[in-house]
Amino acid sequence: MATDVSFLDPVWHREALCAETDPDAFFPDRGESTRAAKRICAQCDVRRQCLDYALAHDHRFGIWGGLTPRERHRGEGRQPGLGHG
């Protein structure tokens, strides 16, 4: 069985909605809202690839695939629906 490595292809980065927005929204300071970033992620066509990338590379900071580091750590990204939006 072939392993899907499409998330390693940087092509998805160019299709990500976050590439068109302020990156600070995706790396909020402690206590700041993540709502704006999650709203953008919820509409993004490459949300799954982004989340898979973050999980595969153990990204411990920032909103990736619509999830905070804490949500990713709890395994919410491994469930259908990608956690909360």
Buried (B, 14 or more C-beta within 10 A) or exposed (E): EEEEEEBEEEEBEEEBBBEEEEEEBBEBEEEEEBEBBBEBBEEBEBBBBBBBBBBEEEBEEBBBBBBBBEBBEEEBBEEEEBBEE
